Amino acid sequence: MTTPEKKVKEQIKHILEEAGCYYFMPPANGYGQSGRFDIVCSYFGHFIGIEVKADATKKPTALQTRNAKLAYSAGASVLLIHEGNIDVLQQTLEGIKQHGDGYNRVRVWPEEKRA
């Protein structure tokens, strides 16, 4: 049975393959580290970390958010992609291809609520 999140992952993989990105999916079966991106890719020298959710109602965990902040601080683009914003990935790849080293990294991640 295909889950809604798996459908989004399949769409993302197709987009990455069409663009010629190098990517991999760290294991999420208990052998990998918790909170890591679902998909890690490199495109024209840009590091992109992608967390995949089925839809906009699904939120990242605190550990996923912490790791996204660390990756962004180190120069990565970090994307939280779901069925409703998959076009953001395509726009990001197009921007990187057009602007190369001049492309500013992207952060598509929900803001944390302050207590």
C-alpha positions in Angstrom: 0.0 0.0 0.0 1.3 3.4 -1.0 1.0 6.1 1.7 0.3 9.7 0.8 3.8 10.7 1.9 5.3 8.0 -0.3 3.4 9.4 -3.3 5.0 12.8 -2.6 8.4 11.2 -2.3 7.9 9.5 -5.7 7.0 12.8 -7.3 10.1 14.4 -5.7 12.4 11.6 -6.9 11.0 12.0 -10.5 11.7 15.8 -10.4 15.3 15.3 -9.1 16.0 12.6 -11.7 14.6 14.7 -14.5 16.9 17.6 -13.4 19.9 15.4 -13.1 20.4 15.8 -9.4 22.5 13.5 -7.3 20.3 12.4 -4.4 19.9 9.7 -1.7 17.4 8.8 0.9 19.0 8.0 4.3 17.4 4.9 6.0 14.4 5.6 8.2 14.0 2.1 9.5 15.8 2.4 12.8 19.3 2.2 11.3 19.6 5.9 10.5 19.8 8.9 12.8 16.5 10.5 13.9 15.6 13.9 12.6 17.6 13.7 9.3 16.2 14.8 6.0 14.1 12.3 4.0 16.1 13.2 0.8 19.5 14.7 0.5 20.7 16.1 -2.8 23.3 18.0 -4.6 22.6 20.2 -7.6 25.3 22.3 -9.3 27.2 22.3 -6.1 24.3 23.3 -3.9 23.3 21.1 -1.0 19.6 20.6 -0.5 17.9 18.9 2.4 14.3 17.9 1.8 11.9 16.8 4.5 8.7 15.2 3.0 5.3 15.4 4.5 2.0 14.2 3.0 0.3 17.5 3.3 0.5 21.0 4.9 -1.1 19.8 8.2 1.8 17.6 9.0 4.5 19.4 10.9 8.2 18.6 11.3 9.4 17.4 14.7 11.6 19.6 16.9 14.6 17.4 16.0 13.9 17.8 12.3 13.6 21.6 12.7 16.9 21.7 14.7 18.7 19.8 12.0 17.2 22.0 9.3 18.5 25.1 11.1 22.0 23.5 11.4 22.0 22.7 7.7 20.8 26.1 6.7 23.4 27.8 8.9 26.1 25.7 7.1 24.9 27.0 3.7 22.3 24.4 2.7 18.9 25.0 1.2 16.2 23.3 3.4 12.8 22.4 2.0 9.7 21.1 3.7 7.8 19.7 0.8 4.3 18.3 0.7 1.6 17.7 -1.9 0.6 21.3 -2.0 4.0 23.0 -2.5 6.0 20.5 -4.7 6.4 23.4 -7.2 8.8 25.0 -4.7 11.3 22.2 -5.4 11.0 22.8 -9.1 11.5 26.6 -8.7 14.5 26.0 -6.4 16.2 23.8 -9.0 15.4 26.2 -11.8 16.9 29.1 -9.8 20.1 27.1 -9.0 20.5 26.1 -12.6 20.0 29.7 -13.9 22.1 31.5 -11.3 24.7 28.9 -10.2 27.0 30.2 -7.5 25.0 33.4 -7.4 21.9 31.6 -6.2 20.9 32.3 -2.6 20.0 29.3 -0.5 16.3 28.7 0.2 14.6 28.1 3.5 11.1 26.7 3.2 10.3 25.7 6.8 7.6 26.7 9.2 8.6 29.3 11.7 8.8 28.1 15.3 6.2 29.6 17.7 7.9 31.5 20.6 6.6 30.7 24.0 
